[in-house]
Each structure stands twice: as C-alpha cells, then as structure tokens.
Amino acid sequence: MPIEFDCRVCGRRLRTPDGTEGKEAKCPACETVQTIPGTPEAESPPPSPGGPPPAASPAVPPSGDVYGRSSVPPPPPPPSPSAGAPAGDPSEPSAYGPQAGMPGEVAGSVFVPSRIDAGDVLNRAWAVFKVQWAMIILVVIVGGIIIMGINYALTFGVVILEAGGVDEVVIAMTQLFNGLFVQLVSLWIGLGIKSFLIRTGRGEPVGFSELFAGGRYLVPAILASVVLMFGAAVIVSLFALPLFLFMAIVGADEVVAIVVLALAAMVALPIWFYLAIRFSQYQYLVIDRYAGPIECLSLSWQITRGNVLSIFLVWLVTAAINLLGLLACCVGLIATAPFSSFIYAVQYLALTGQPTADQLWHAAAPPDHSPVPPPGNMPPPSSPPT
C-alpha cells in the first residue's frame, strides 16, 4: 500500500508508491530531499474470521493522489538571501493568526515578517498581473468610477442648493456631510479593492463581488485612521509651536520666516515619509489578519522594520509607472493605476512572508515544464516527489 509521511521541513503530507521504502524523495513544496520511511504509517487490521472483508481503499484519497499531490497550496520556495529573510524573531509572529469563522475570510496562514527586495516585489507582481490583468483592472477601475460618481453627484446637489438660494449654513453643513460620506465610501470601496488584490496575489479564487466586501473591515480601519490623524496632529503641533515662538521672538520679517519654514520642511518631510512607510500596511493587516485599530498599527510597524528603503523604492517605481500612464494622454492610467495597486498588495504579502501565485505555479510545475497558471486563480496540483 502507498506510504504516507510528512515532510520534515515544511510538514507537507507526501505519498509514495509501495516498495519505495528507504529510497530518497524530494518534497515538491520545499524541495527537501529525505529518506522515505521503512513502513507505512497505518496498516489495515486483518479481517476478523467470518466477518465482512475490509473496504477497499480509494485509489485517490480526498486529500490528494497517489503521488502526494495535495489541493492545499504549497508554501513558497526558500527565500533568497536578499529577499524574504526574517526581519525579527521568527517565533514572534506565530501569535498572530486569522480569526476562524469570519464571513468572507481571506486571512492567510503565514505571518513571518520578512526582509524584502524591491526588484523581487516588482517581478512577482508582474508575473501575476500579466495573467490576471483583466479582473484586476476591472475591479480597480469600477471602484474608482463608483467613488467619483458619488462625489460628482453630491457636488452637483450642492450646486443646485446654491442656485436655489438656500441658506449658507445649510450649504456648509451639506458640504461637510458630503465630504464625510465620500470619505466613508472611499474607505469602504478601497478596503474591498485591497481584499480582492490580496486574494488574487495569493492565487485564491475571488470574484468581482469582493469589491463590495470592505464593510466588515470599516470599524477597525476607521478607528486606526483616527489614531493616525491624532498622532499626526500631535507631531504637527510639536513642530508648529516652536516655530510660532521663534517668529514671535524674532519678529515678522518675511525673509526670516521663509528661511525658517524651509528648514522646518527639510526636517519634517523625511520624518513624515518615514512614519508614512512604517504605518502604510495597517489597512492590509485589518483585512488579512482581522487586526484591531491598535494591533494593525503595531503589526505594520513590525513588518516594515528593516524595509523602509525597499518600500520607498517601490513607491518611487509606482510613481514613475503612473507618470508614464499620465503622459499617455491619461489613458495609460487605466492600466498603470491598477498595476500599482496590485504591486502594493504583493509588497504586503512579501512583507509578511506569504507566497504569491507565481511562486505556487513554479513550485507546482513539473521539472520539465514551464509553470502554467490554472484557470480561475486556483493553484495547480504539485508534481510528485522524485
């Protein structure tokens, strides 16, 4: 009977034909070569005298086939020295995991803060985007159209109120409400887009309806945004108060004021960029890990440790990509904006050590064949152990 055993490195369940005891087999997931155990793990009990014969084992078990191929996506290949190295104690992330039973769950089973390489992130994003580009563009563009449509409709309503001679206080309150409503819709749609991109990046089956699935993440995302805004206000105050005191002492000389403001901007801008990078992943963590408002900020700080320069380089590249789309009579933005959004999702997956669809395709492809992405975003079956 076939021999079943677990890979000693990645824990993948493997199955080899009978008679292969003592031979070496290579795990299709992590490519570790190991010795096949001497006996099968489970033997069928002998039939009792006079009893019915034991039921025959199925040719293909529910969890895989006779070659050990499993429907569970394999883990990513071993990281290269320049990318994917753990950024901290690998035992720390094990405490964080998805909450079971959540509707529309997208949380991954891997959370290992890792060092990333900007070039590796871009290559992985492009490898998946060139296969799934149609759905990615459709979801991102439709989401943008919804947000702009609501914004223009509310603005047109204010214009009608102004033309009708409505009281200015009512108009001001309407504009305030419209602004808050547009921000809420933008966050809702934006979270749905990010959820779609994360799942696409992992090679999971996901449909267009994921665009409207951001509602379940709204509360922690809003609270985290409020915490960030409060922190930003505190930092601005720390910079503004000394400036006001200095200007009050020196006087309102225009040249001095310009020089002081320029120096303050030179100091504040790098700090703003640094903090923006360190907290840039909080919405992805709300979606992927169901993290609370404080936890998502803490985890974002953790996974971006040691990756500030790489993230900044990715930002520069996406800015250049969108600039090219803008120069193409703005039509190019239809492709470059969704691609940039997808790059950010793949960057998050790399920061948390999660495999992307292209890595699953490569790990699952037979040695003599090029990786072919399967239809429907589903990872293909892996190759049998050698």
C-alpha positions in Angstrom: 0.0 0.0 0.0 1.2 3.6 -0.5 3.4 5.1 2.1 2.3 8.4 3.7 4.7 10.6 5.7 5.2 14.3 6.5 8.0 16.4 5.1 10.4 17.0 8.0 10.9 20.7 6.9 7.6 22.1 5.8 5.2 19.5 7.2 3.7 18.8 3.8 1.8 15.4 3.6 3.6 13.2 1.0 2.5 9.9 -0.5 4.8 7.5 -2.4 4.0 4.1 -4.0 4.5 0.8 -2.2 8.0 -0.6 -2.4 9.8 2.8 -2.2 10.9 2.3 1.5 14.4 3.5 2.2 14.6 5.5 -1.1 15.0 9.2 -1.3 12.2 11.5 -2.2 12.1 15.3 -2.9 9.3 17.3 -1.4 7.5 19.2 -4.2 6.9 22.2 -1.9 10.2 22.9 -0.3 12.4 20.6 -2.4 14.0 19.0 0.6 15.4 15.5 -0.2 14.7 13.0 2.6 14.5 9.2 3.1 11.2 7.5 2.8 10.2 5.7 6.0 10.6 2.0 6.1 7.0 1.1 6.7 3.6 2.7 6.0 2.3 4.8 8.9 -1.0 3.0 9.0 -1.7 -0.7 8.3 -5.2 -2.1 7.8 -6.2 -4.5 10.5 -6.6 -8.1 9.4 -10.2 -9.2 8.8 -11.9 -11.0 11.6 -12.8 -14.6 11.0 -16.2 -14.9 9.4 -16.6 -11.1 9.2 -17.1 -9.0 6.1 -14.0 -8.2 4.1 -12.4 -4.7 4.7 -13.5 -1.9 2.4 -11.0 -1.3 -0.3 -9.1 1.9 -0.1 -9.9 4.5 -2.7 -7.4 4.9 -5.5 -7.2 8.6 -4.9 -7.7 9.9 -1.3 -9.7 13.1 -0.7 -6.6 15.0 0.2 -4.5 14.2 -2.8 -3.5 11.4 -5.2 -1.0 8.5 -5.2 1.9 10.9 -5.9 1.2 13.0 -2.8 -0.3 15.9 -4.7 -2.5 17.9 -2.5 -5.2 20.6 -3.0 -3.6 22.7 -0.3 -1.3 25.3 -1.9 2.3 24.6 -1.2 4.5 27.0 0.8 6.7 29.4 -1.1 10.2 28.3 -2.2 13.1 29.0 0.1 13.8 32.8 0.2 16.8 34.2 -1.4 19.5 35.8 0.8 18.5 39.3 -0.5 14.7 38.9 0.0 12.4 37.1 2.3 14.8 36.8 5.2 13.0 37.1 8.6 13.2 40.6 9.9 13.0 39.5 13.6 12.4 36.6 15.9 10.6 34.0 13.8 8.7 32.9 16.9 7.1 36.2 17.5 4.7 36.2 14.5 3.2 32.8 15.4 0.9 34.5 18.0 -0.9 36.3 15.2 -3.3 34.5 13.1 -6.7 34.8 11.4 -9.9 34.5 13.4 -11.8 31.4 12.3 -15.3 31.6 11.2 -15.3 35.1 9.8 -17.5 35.7 6.8 -15.6 36.0 3.5 -12.4 35.1 5.4 -9.2 36.0 3.4 -6.7 35.7 6.2 -3.6 33.7 5.3 -2.0 31.1 7.4 1.5 32.6 7.1 2.7 35.6 9.0 6.5 35.9 9.1 7.9 39.5 9.0 10.5 39.3 6.2 13.0 41.5 4.6 12.0 42.3 1.0 13.7 43.3 -2.2 12.0 46.0 -4.4 13.0 44.2 -7.6 11.7 40.9 -6.3 8.3 42.5 -5.3 8.0 44.1 -8.8 8.9 40.8 -10.6 6.4 38.8 -8.5 3.6 41.4 -9.1 4.2 41.5 -12.8 4.2 37.7 -13.1 0.7 37.5 -11.6 -0.6 40.7 -13.2 0.1 39.7 -16.7 -2.1 36.7 -16.1 -4.9 38.3 -14.1 -4.7 41.8 -15.5 -8.3 41.8 -16.8 -10.0 41.3 -13.5 -7.6 43.5 -11.6 -8.2 46.4 -14.0 -11.9 45.9 -13.9 -12.2 45.9 -10.1 -9.9 48.8 -9.6 -11.4 51.0 -12.3 -15.0 50.2 -11.4 -14.2 51.0 -7.8 -12.8 54.4 -8.8 -15.8 55.1 -11.0 -18.2 54.4 -8.1 -16.3 56.8 -5.8 -16.0 59.6 -8.4 -19.7 59.1 -9.4 -20.9 59.6 -5.9 -18.6 62.6 -5.4 -19.8 64.3 -8.5 -23.4 63.6 -7.7 -23.1 65.1 -4.3 -21.3 68.1 -5.6 -24.0 68.7 -8.2 -26.5 68.6 -5.4 -24.7 71.4 -3.6 -24.7 73.5 -6.8 -28.4 73.1 -7.0 -28.8 74.2 -3.4 -26.7 77.3 -4.1 -28.7 78.1 -7.2 -31.9 77.8 -5.2 -30.8 80.4 -2.7 -30.6 78.0 0.3 -29.1 79.4 3.5 -25.3 79.3 3.6 -25.3 77.4 6.9 -27.3 74.7 5.4 -25.0 74.6 2.4 -22.0 74.4 4.7 -23.5 71.5 6.7 -24.4 69.7 3.5 -20.8 70.1 2.2 -19.5 68.7 5.5 -21.8 65.7 5.3 -21.0 65.1 1.7 -17.3 65.1 2.4 -17.6 62.7 5.3 -19.9 60.4 3.2 -17.4 60.4 0.3 -14.6 59.5 2.6 -16.6 56.7 4.1 -17.5 55.3 0.6 -13.9 55.7 -0.5 -12.7 53.7 2.5 -15.3 51.0 2.0 -14.5 50.5 -1.7 -10.8 50.8 -1.1 -10.8 48.0 1.5 -12.8 45.8 -0.9 -10.2 46.5 -3.6 -7.3 45.7 -1.3 -9.1 42.4 -0.2 -9.5 41.4 -3.9 -5.9 42.2 -4.7 -4.6 40.3 -1.7 -6.5 37.2 -2.6 -5.6 37.5 -6.3 -1.9 37.9 -5.3 -2.2 34.6 -3.3 -3.8 32.8 -6.2 -7.1 32.3 -4.4 -10.4 32.1 -6.2 -12.1 35.5 -5.9 -14.9 37.2 -7.7 -15.9 40.7 -8.6 -18.2 40.9 -5.6 -15.2 41.2 -3.3 -15.1 44.9 -4.4 -18.1 45.4 -2.1 -16.8 43.3 0.8 -15.0 46.1 2.6 -17.8 46.9 5.0 -16.8 44.2 7.5 -13.4 46.0 7.9 -14.7 49.5 8.2 -14.8 49.9 12.0 -11.2 48.9 12.8 -9.9 50.8 9.7 -11.8 54.0 10.7 -10.5 53.8 14.3 -7.0 53.2 13.1 -7.2 56.2 10.8 -8.4 58.3 13.8 -5.4 57.2 15.8 -3.1 58.1 13.0 -4.7 61.5 12.5 -4.4 62.2 16.2 -0.8 61.2 16.1 -0.2 63.4 13.1 -1.8 66.4 14.8 0.5 65.9 17.8 3.6 65.8 15.6 2.5 68.9 13.7 1.9 70.7 17.0 5.4 69.8 18.2 6.8 71.4 15.1 4.4 74.4 14.9 4.7 75.6 18.5 8.5 76.2 18.4 8.1 78.0 15.1 5.4 80.3 16.4 7.5 81.1 19.4 10.6 81.7 17.3 8.7 84.0 15.0 7.2 85.9 17.9 10.7 86.5 19.3 12.5 87.3 16.0 9.6 89.3 14.5 7.6 89.1 11.4 10.5 89.5 8.9 9.4 87.9 5.6 12.9 86.6 4.7 13.5 85.1 8.1 10.0 83.5 8.0 10.7 81.9 4.6 14.1 80.5 5.7 12.7 79.1 9.0 9.8 77.4 7.1 12.2 75.9 4.6 14.4 74.5 7.3 11.4 73.1 9.2 10.1 71.5 6.0 13.5 69.9 5.4 13.4 68.3 8.8 9.7 67.4 8.8 9.4 65.8 5.3 11.8 62.9 6.0 10.1 62.2 9.3 6.7 62.3 7.6 7.9 59.9 4.9 9.4 57.5 7.5 6.2 57.4 9.6 4.0 57.0 6.5 6.1 54.0 5.4 6.1 52.4 8.8 2.3 52.6 9.2 1.5 52.1 5.5 0.4 48.4 5.9 -2.3 48.9 8.5 -5.3 48.5 6.2 -3.9 45.3 4.7 -3.5 43.9 8.2 -7.1 44.8 9.1 -8.2 42.8 6.1 -5.8 39.9 6.2 -5.3 39.4 10.0 -8.6 41.0 11.3 -6.3 43.1 13.4 -7.8 45.8 15.7 -7.1 49.5 15.4 -4.0 49.5 17.7 -2.9 46.0 16.7 -2.8 46.8 13.0 -0.6 49.8 13.6 1.7 47.8 15.8 2.0 45.0 13.3 2.6 47.5 10.4 5.5 48.9 12.5 6.8 45.4 13.0 6.7 44.1 9.4 8.2 47.3 7.9 11.2 47.2 10.2 14.3 47.0 8.1 12.3 47.5 4.9 11.9 51.3 4.8 14.3 51.8 1.9 12.8 48.9 -0.2 9.2 50.2 0.4 10.3 53.7 -0.6 11.9 52.4 -3.8 8.6 50.6 -4.6 6.8 53.9 -4.1 9.2 55.6 -6.5 8.8 53.0 -9.1 5.0 53.1 -8.9 5.1 56.9 -9.1 7.1 56.6 -12.3 4.8 54.0 -13.7 1.8 56.2 -13.1 3.6 59.2 -14.6 4.1 57.2 -17.8 0.4 56.4 -17.8 -0.4 60.1 -17.2 1.8 61.1 -20.1 0.0 58.7 -22.4 -2.9 61.1 -22.6 -4.1 59.8 -19.2 -5.4 56.7 -20.9 -2.4 54.7 -19.7 -3.6 55.2 -16.1 -6.4 52.7 -16.8 -3.6 50.0 -16.7 -0.9 51.7 -14.6 -3.1 52.6 -11.6 -4.5 49.1 -11.1 -1.0 47.6 -11.6 0.4 50.0 -9.0 -2.3 49.0 -6.5 -1.5 45.3 -7.2 2.2 46.0 -6.5 1.3 47.3 -3.1 -0.7 44.2 -2.3 2.1 41.9 -3.4 4.5 44.0 -1.3 2.3 43.3 1.7 2.4 39.6 1.0 6.2 39.7 0.7 6.5 41.7 4.0 4.5 39.0 5.8 6.3 36.1 4.2 3.3 34.8 2.3 3.6 33.0 -1.0 2.3 34.6 -4.2 0.5 32.9 -7.0 3.6 32.8 -9.3 5.6 31.0 -6.6 2.8 28.4 -6.2 2.8 27.9 -10.0 6.6 27.4 -10.1 6.5 25.1 -7.1 3.8 23.0 -8.6 5.1 22.8 -12.2 6.8 19.5 -13.2 10.6 19.8 -13.6 10.4 19.6 -17.4 7.5 22.0 -17.9 7.1 25.8 -17.6 4.7 26.9 -14.9 1.3 27.4 -16.3 -1.3 29.4 -14.3 -4.5 27.4 -14.0 -7.9 28.9 -14.8 -9.9 30.6 -12.0 -7.0 31.7 -9.9 -6.7 28.3 -8.4 -3.2 26.9 -7.7 -2.3 23.9 -9.9 -1.5 20.5 -8.4 2.0 19.9 -7.4 4.4 17.5 -9.1 5.0 14.1 -7.5 8.1 13.6 -5.3 11.1 12.1 -7.1 
